[in-house]
């Protein structure tokens, strides 16, 4: 398996990584979420189909 080698100039042109936001839910907020069904508006992240050699 081959790995791509990033070009240094492209790395320098790109935007810096965004800040990671960490937070904790209060017990009241957590109680509102736990045990409830997933809303119909929620969509699963798509998956790429892998190329299989047959």
PDB file of N, CA, C and O in Angstrom:
ATOM      1  N   UNK A   1       0.844  -1.177   0.000  1.00  0.00           N
ATOM      2  CA  UNK A   1       0.000   0.000   0.000  1.00  0.00           C
ATOM      3  C   UNK A   1       0.885   1.235   0.000  1.00  0.00           C
ATOM      4  O   UNK A   1       1.829   1.332   0.783  1.00  0.00           O
ATOM      5  N   UNK A   2       0.580   2.163  -0.869  1.00  0.00           N
ATOM      6  CA  UNK A   2       1.376   3.373  -0.981  1.00  0.00           C
ATOM      7  C   UNK A   2       0.714   4.503  -0.203  1.00  0.00           C
ATOM      8  O   UNK A   2      -0.512   4.611  -0.168  1.00  0.00           O
ATOM      9  N   UNK A   3       1.521   5.330   0.410  1.00  0.00           N
ATOM     10  CA  UNK A   3       1.029   6.505   1.128  1.00  0.00           C
ATOM     11  C   UNK A   3       1.436   7.744   0.350  1.00  0.00           C
ATOM     12  O   UNK A   3       2.541   7.813  -0.190  1.00  0.00           O
ATOM     13  N   UNK A   4       0.542   8.720   0.294  1.00  0.00           N
ATOM     14  CA  UNK A   4       0.875   9.949  -0.408  1.00  0.00           C
ATOM     15  C   UNK A   4       1.827  10.784   0.443  1.00  0.00           C
ATOM     16  O   UNK A   4       1.760  10.769   1.673  1.00  0.00           O
ATOM     17  N   UNK A   5       2.703  11.504  -0.227  1.00  0.00           N
ATOM     18  CA  UNK A   5       3.661  12.367   0.463  1.00  0.00           C
ATOM     19  C   UNK A   5       3.172  13.799   0.297  1.00  0.00           C
ATOM     20  O   UNK A   5       3.073  14.287  -0.829  1.00  0.00           O
ATOM     21  N   UNK A   6       2.862  14.491   1.411  1.00  0.00           N
ATOM     22  CA  UNK A   6       2.366  15.858   1.291  1.00  0.00           C
ATOM     23  C   UNK A   6       3.450  16.813   0.798  1.00  0.00           C
ATOM     24  O   UNK A   6       4.626  16.659   1.125  1.00  0.00           O
ATOM     25  N   UNK A   7       3.040  17.789   0.016  1.00  0.00           N
ATOM     26  CA  UNK A   7       3.975  18.799  -0.468  1.00  0.00           C
ATOM     27  C   UNK A   7       4.076  19.894   0.581  1.00  0.00           C
ATOM     28  O   UNK A   7       3.064  20.371   1.095  1.00  0.00           O
ATOM     29  N   UNK A   8       5.281  20.280   0.886  1.00  0.00           N
ATOM     30  CA  UNK A   8       5.519  21.286   1.937  1.00  0.00           C
ATOM     31  C   UNK A   8       4.828  22.609   1.594  1.00  0.00           C
ATOM     32  O   UNK A   8       4.252  23.240   2.480  1.00  0.00           O
ATOM     33  N   UNK A   9       4.869  23.039   0.339  1.00  0.00           N
ATOM     34  CA  UNK A   9       4.265  24.330  -0.029  1.00  0.00           C
ATOM     35  C   UNK A   9       2.746  24.311   0.160  1.00  0.00           C
ATOM     36  O   UNK A   9       2.153  25.325   0.529  1.00  0.00           O
ATOM     37  N   UNK A  10       2.119  23.161  -0.093  1.00  0.00           N
ATOM     38  CA  UNK A  10       0.675  23.060   0.141  1.00  0.00           C
ATOM     39  C   UNK A  10       0.355  23.105   1.629  1.00  0.00           C
ATOM     40  O   UNK A  10      -0.659  23.672   2.035  1.00  0.00           O
ATOM     41  N   UNK A  11       1.214  22.511   2.431  1.00  0.00           N
ATOM     42  CA  UNK A  11       1.019  22.532   3.880  1.00  0.00           C
ATOM     43  C   UNK A  11       1.111  23.967   4.407  1.00  0.00           C
ATOM     44  O   UNK A  11       0.345  24.354   5.290  1.00  0.00           O
ATOM     45  N   UNK A  12       2.037  24.749   3.872  1.00  0.00           N
ATOM     46  CA  UNK A  12       2.217  26.123   4.334  1.00  0.00           C
ATOM     47  C   UNK A  12       1.083  27.035   3.882  1.00  0.00           C
ATOM     48  O   UNK A  12       0.743  27.984   4.589  1.00  0.00           O
ATOM     49  N   UNK A  13       0.489  26.768   2.717  1.00  0.00           N
ATOM     50  CA  UNK A  13      -0.608  27.584   2.193  1.00  0.00           C
ATOM     51  C   UNK A  13      -1.916  27.340   2.935  1.00  0.00           C
ATOM     52  O   UNK A  13      -2.763  28.230   3.009  1.00  0.00           O
ATOM     53  N   UNK A  14      -2.082  26.160   3.476  1.00  0.00           N
ATOM     54  CA  UNK A  14      -3.341  25.783   4.111  1.00  0.00           C
ATOM     55  C   UNK A  14      -3.608  26.556   5.385  1.00  0.00           C
ATOM     56  O   UNK A  14      -2.715  27.186   5.952  1.00  0.00           O
ATOM     57  N   UNK A  15      -4.848  26.495   5.821  1.00  0.00           N
ATOM     58  CA  UNK A  15      -5.216  27.180   7.057  1.00  0.00           C
ATOM     59  C   UNK A  15      -4.759  26.355   8.260  1.00  0.00           C
ATOM     60  O   UNK A  15      -4.643  25.133   8.170  1.00  0.00           O
ATOM     61  N   UNK A  16      -4.501  27.025   9.382  1.00  0.00           N
ATOM     62  CA  UNK A  16      -4.082  26.272  10.573  1.00  0.00           C
ATOM     63  C   UNK A  16      -5.246  25.452  11.113  1.00  0.00           C
ATOM     64  O   UNK A  16      -6.403  25.763  10.831  1.00  0.00           O
ATOM     65  N   UNK A  17      -4.958  24.421  11.877  1.00  0.00           N
ATOM     66  CA  UNK A  17      -6.042  23.606  12.422  1.00  0.00           C
ATOM     67  C   UNK A  17      -6.921  24.435  13.357  1.00  0.00           C
ATOM     68  O   UNK A  17      -6.442  25.343  14.037  1.00  0.00           O
ATOM     69  N   UNK A  18      -8.199  24.112  13.380  1.00  0.00           N
ATOM     70  CA  UNK A  18      -9.118  24.870  14.227  1.00  0.00           C
ATOM     71  C   UNK A  18      -8.982  24.434  15.683  1.00  0.00           C
ATOM     72  O   UNK A  18      -8.472  23.353  15.979  1.00  0.00           O
ATOM     73  N   UNK A  19      -9.440  25.282  16.571  1.00  0.00           N
ATOM     74  CA  UNK A  19      -9.341  25.024  17.999  1.00  0.00           C
ATOM     75  C   UNK A  19     -10.337  23.928  18.393  1.00  0.00           C
ATOM     76  O   UNK A  19     -11.467  23.907  17.905  1.00  0.00           O
ATOM     77  N   UNK A  20      -9.921  23.037  19.262  1.00  0.00           N
ATOM     78  CA  UNK A  20     -10.794  21.966  19.738  1.00  0.00           C
ATOM     79  C   UNK A  20     -11.542  22.465  20.963  1.00  0.00           C
ATOM     80  O   UNK A  20     -10.947  22.985  21.907  1.00  0.00           O
ATOM     81  N   UNK A  21     -12.854  22.297  20.931  1.00  0.00           N
ATOM     82  CA  UNK A  21     -13.684  22.750  22.047  1.00  0.00           C
ATOM     83  C   UNK A  21     -14.032  21.543  22.914  1.00  0.00           C
ATOM     84  O   UNK A  21     -14.645  20.589  22.434  1.00  0.00           O
ATOM     85  N   UNK A  22     -13.650  21.579  24.174  1.00  0.00           N
ATOM     86  CA  UNK A  22     -13.986  20.529  25.131  1.00  0.00           C
ATOM     87  C   UNK A  22     -15.022  21.077  26.105  1.00  0.00           C
ATOM     88  O   UNK A  22     -14.909  22.211  26.570  1.00  0.00           O
ATOM     89  N   UNK A  23     -16.018  20.276  26.406  1.00  0.00           N
ATOM     90  CA  UNK A  23     -17.000  20.677  27.393  1.00  0.00           C
ATOM     91  C   UNK A  23     -17.633  19.441  27.999  1.00  0.00           C
ATOM     92  O   UNK A  23     -17.572  18.352  27.428  1.00  0.00           O
ATOM     93  N   UNK A  24     -18.231  19.617  29.142  1.00  0.00           N
ATOM     94  CA  UNK A  24     -18.929  18.530  29.815  1.00  0.00           C
ATOM     95  C   UNK A  24     -20.377  18.944  30.010  1.00  0.00           C
ATOM     96  O   UNK A  24     -20.675  20.106  30.287  1.00  0.00           O
ATOM     97  N   UNK A  25     -21.266  17.980  29.861  1.00  0.00           N
ATOM     98  CA  UNK A  25     -22.682  18.254  30.093  1.00  0.00           C
ATOM     99  C   UNK A  25     -22.979  18.207  31.581  1.00  0.00           C
ATOM    100  O   UNK A  25     -22.425  17.394  32.321  1.00  0.00           O
ATOM    101  N   UNK A  26     -23.866  19.097  32.002  1.00  0.00           N
ATOM    102  CA  UNK A  26     -24.350  19.049  33.383  1.00  0.00           C
ATOM    103  C   UNK A  26     -25.183  17.787  33.552  1.00  0.00           C
ATOM    104  O   UNK A  26     -25.690  17.256  32.564  1.00  0.00           O
ATOM    105  N   UNK A  27     -25.340  17.296  34.770  1.00  0.00           N
ATOM    106  CA  UNK A  27     -26.177  16.112  34.981  1.00  0.00           C
ATOM    107  C   UNK A  27     -27.600  16.285  34.448  1.00  0.00           C
ATOM    108  O   UNK A  27     -28.199  15.326  33.961  1.00  0.00           O
ATOM    109  N   UNK A  28     -28.144  17.499  34.536  1.00  0.00           N
ATOM    110  CA  UNK A  28     -29.496  17.753  34.015  1.00  0.00           C
ATOM    111  C   UNK A  28     -29.535  17.631  32.490  1.00  0.00           C
ATOM    112  O   UNK A  28     -30.463  17.042  31.937  1.00  0.00           O
ATOM    113  N   UNK A  29     -28.530  18.187  31.815  1.00  0.00           N
ATOM    114  CA  UNK A  29     -28.470  18.108  30.358  1.00  0.00           C
ATOM    115  C   UNK A  29     -28.254  16.666  29.907  1.00  0.00           C
ATOM    116  O   UNK A  29     -28.838  16.229  28.915  1.00  0.00           O
ATOM    117  N   UNK A  30     -27.435  15.944  30.618  1.00  0.00           N
ATOM    118  CA  UNK A  30     -27.169  14.555  30.280  1.00  0.00           C
ATOM    119  C   UNK A  30     -28.414  13.692  30.455  1.00  0.00           C
ATOM    120  O   UNK A  30     -28.664  12.788  29.657  1.00  0.00           O
ATOM    121  N   UNK A  31     -29.192  13.968  31.495  1.00  0.00           N
ATOM    122  CA  UNK A  31     -30.418  13.214  31.745  1.00  0.00           C
ATOM    123  C   UNK A  31     -31.442  13.432  30.632  1.00  0.00           C
ATOM    124  O   UNK A  31     -32.242  12.541  30.344  1.00  0.00           O
ATOM    125  N   UNK A  32     -31.424  14.608  30.007  1.00  0.00           N
ATOM    126  CA  UNK A  32     -32.359  14.893  28.907  1.00  0.00           C
ATOM    127  C   UNK A  32     -32.018  14.080  27.661  1.00  0.00           C
ATOM    128  O   UNK A  32     -32.904  13.786  26.858  1.00  0.00           O
ATOM    129  N   UNK A  33     -30.758  13.714  27.487  1.00  0.00           N
ATOM    130  CA  UNK A  33     -30.310  13.018  26.274  1.00  0.00           C
ATOM    131  C   UNK A  33     -30.365  11.505  26.428  1.00  0.00           C
ATOM    132  O   UNK A  33     -30.825  10.812  25.521  1.00  0.00           O
ATOM    133  N   UNK A  34     -29.907  10.984  27.551  1.00  0.00           N
ATOM    134  CA  UNK A  34     -29.753   9.545  27.760  1.00  0.00           C
ATOM    135  C   UNK A  34     -31.105   8.842  27.717  1.00  0.00           C
ATOM    136  O   UNK A  34     -32.058   9.284  28.359  1.00  0.00           O
ATOM    137  N   UNK A  35     -31.190   7.748  26.964  1.00  0.00           N
ATOM    138  CA  UNK A  35     -32.391   6.929  26.913  1.00  0.00           C
ATOM    139  C   UNK A  35     -33.448   7.389  25.934  1.00  0.00           C
ATOM    140  O   UNK A  35     -34.481   6.732  25.803  1.00  0.00           O
ATOM    141  N   UNK A  36     -33.227   8.499  25.240  1.00  0.00           N
ATOM    142  CA  UNK A  36     -34.205   8.989  24.270  1.00  0.00           C
ATOM    143  C   UNK A  36     -33.884   8.415  22.894  1.00  0.00           C
ATOM    144  O   UNK A  36     -32.722   8.153  22.586  1.00  0.00           O
ATOM    145  N   UNK A  37     -34.910   8.218  22.065  1.00  0.00           N
ATOM    146  CA  UNK A  37     -34.637   7.718  20.707  1.00  0.00           C
ATOM    147  C   UNK A  37     -33.911   8.770  19.862  1.00  0.00           C
ATOM    148  O   UNK A  37     -34.008   9.971  20.119  1.00  0.00           O
ATOM    149  N   UNK A  38     -33.192   8.295  18.862  1.00  0.00           N
ATOM    150  CA  UNK A  38     -32.480   9.192  17.958  1.00  0.00           C
ATOM    151  C   UNK A  38     -33.508   9.878  17.056  1.00  0.00           C
ATOM    152  O   UNK A  38     -34.353   9.200  16.473  1.00  0.00           O
ATOM    153  N   UNK A  39     -33.456  11.199  16.929  1.00  0.00           N
ATOM    154  CA  UNK A  39     -34.438  11.899  16.094  1.00  0.00           C
ATOM    155  C   UNK A  39     -34.328  11.495  14.617  1.00  0.00           C
ATOM    156  O   UNK A  39     -33.255  11.133  14.136  1.00  0.00           O
ATOM    157  N   UNK A  40     -35.458  11.565  13.916  1.00  0.00           N
ATOM    158  CA  UNK A  40     -35.488  11.183  12.502  1.00  0.00           C
ATOM    159  C   UNK A  40     -34.636  12.113  11.649  1.00  0.00           C
ATOM    160  O   UNK A  40     -34.199  11.725  10.566  1.00  0.00           O
ATOM    161  N   UNK A  41     -34.393  13.327  12.117  1.00  0.00           N
ATOM    162  CA  UNK A  41     -33.606  14.289  11.348  1.00  0.00           C
ATOM    163  C   UNK A  41     -32.113  13.951  11.368  1.00  0.00           C
ATOM    164  O   UNK A  41     -31.342  14.510  10.588  1.00  0.00           O
ATOM    165  N   UNK A  42     -31.700  13.035  12.259  1.00  0.00           N
ATOM    166  CA  UNK A  42     -30.282  12.654  12.347  1.00  0.00           C
ATOM    167  C   UNK A  42     -29.907  11.788  11.156  1.00  0.00           C
ATOM    168  O   UNK A  42     -30.622  10.848  10.808  1.00  0.00           O
ATOM    169  N   UNK A  43     -28.784  12.111  10.537  1.00  0.00           N
ATOM    170  CA  UNK A  43     -28.304  11.305   9.416  1.00  0.00           C
ATOM    171  C   UNK A  43     -26.980  10.660   9.797  1.00  0.00           C
ATOM    172  O   UNK A  43     -26.153  11.272  10.473  1.00  0.00           O
ATOM    173  N   UNK A  44     -26.785   9.433   9.364  1.00  0.00           N
ATOM    174  CA  UNK A  44     -25.539   8.733   9.621  1.00  0.00           C
ATOM    175  C   UNK A  44     -24.463   9.291   8.703  1.00  0.00           C
ATOM    176  O   UNK A  44     -24.760   9.689   7.576  1.00  0.00           O
ATOM    177  N   UNK A  45     -23.219   9.325   9.165  1.00  0.00           N
ATOM    178  CA  UNK A  45     -22.147   9.758   8.265  1.00  0.00           C
ATOM    179  C   UNK A  45     -21.991   8.757   7.122  1.00  0.00           C
ATOM    180  O   UNK A  45     -22.140   7.551   7.319  1.00  0.00           O
ATOM    181  N   UNK A  46     -21.695   9.257   5.949  1.00  0.00           N
ATOM    182  CA  UNK A  46     -21.576   8.363   4.796  1.00  0.00           C
ATOM    183  C   UNK A  46     -20.276   7.589   4.872  1.00  0.00           C
ATOM    184  O   UNK A  46     -19.310   8.031   5.496  1.00  0.00           O
ATOM    185  N   UNK A  47     -20.260   6.441   4.238  1.00  0.00           N
ATOM    186  CA  UNK A  47     -19.065   5.606   4.184  1.00  0.00           C
ATOM    187  C   UNK A  47     -18.628   5.470   2.746  1.00  0.00           C
ATOM    188  O   UNK A  47     -19.449   5.434   1.830  1.00  0.00           O
ATOM    189  N   UNK A  48     -17.327   5.395   2.559  1.00  0.00           N
ATOM    190  CA  UNK A  48     -16.782   5.154   1.239  1.00  0.00           C
ATOM    191  C   UNK A  48     -16.810   3.658   0.976  1.00  0.00           C
ATOM    192  O   UNK A  48     -16.503   2.855   1.857  1.00  0.00           O
ATOM    193  N   UNK A  49     -17.176   3.297  -0.226  1.00  0.00           N
ATOM    194  CA  UNK A  49     -17.146   1.877  -0.582  1.00  0.00           C
ATOM    195  C   UNK A  49     -15.712   1.502  -0.879  1.00  0.00           C
ATOM    196  O   UNK A  49     -15.016   2.187  -1.628  1.00  0.00           O
ATOM    197  N   UNK A  50     -15.285   0.427  -0.294  1.00  0.00           N
ATOM    198  CA  UNK A  50     -13.916  -0.020  -0.555  1.00  0.00           C
ATOM    199  C   UNK A  50     -13.890  -0.819  -1.847  1.00  0.00           C
ATOM    200  O   UNK A  50     -14.836  -1.537  -2.170  1.00  0.00           O
ATOM    201  N   UNK A  51     -12.816  -0.686  -2.566  1.00  0.00           N
ATOM    202  CA  UNK A  51     -12.659  -1.433  -3.811  1.00  0.00           C
ATOM    203  C   UNK A  51     -12.173  -2.823  -3.446  1.00  0.00           C
ATOM    204  O   UNK A  51     -11.084  -2.992  -2.897  1.00  0.00           O
ATOM    205  N   UNK A  52     -12.977  -3.797  -3.751  1.00  0.00           N
ATOM    206  CA  UNK A  52     -12.571  -5.170  -3.446  1.00  0.00           C
ATOM    207  C   UNK A  52     -12.064  -5.843  -4.707  1.00  0.00           C
ATOM    208  O   UNK A  52     -12.618  -5.668  -5.792  1.00  0.00           O
ATOM    209  N   UNK A  53     -11.013  -6.606  -4.546  1.00  0.00           N
ATOM    210  CA  UNK A  53     -10.456  -7.347  -5.683  1.00  0.00           C
ATOM    211  C   UNK A  53     -11.103  -8.712  -5.714  1.00  0.00           C
ATOM    212  O   UNK A  53     -10.929  -9.516  -4.798  1.00  0.00           O
ATOM    213  N   UNK A  54     -11.842  -8.967  -6.761  1.00  0.00           N
ATOM    214  CA  UNK A  54     -12.530 -10.256  -6.892  1.00  0.00           C
ATOM    215  C   UNK A  54     -12.049 -10.994  -8.099  1.00  0.00           C
ATOM    216  O   UNK A  54     -12.515 -12.100  -8.373  1.00  0.00           O
TER     217      UNK A  54
END
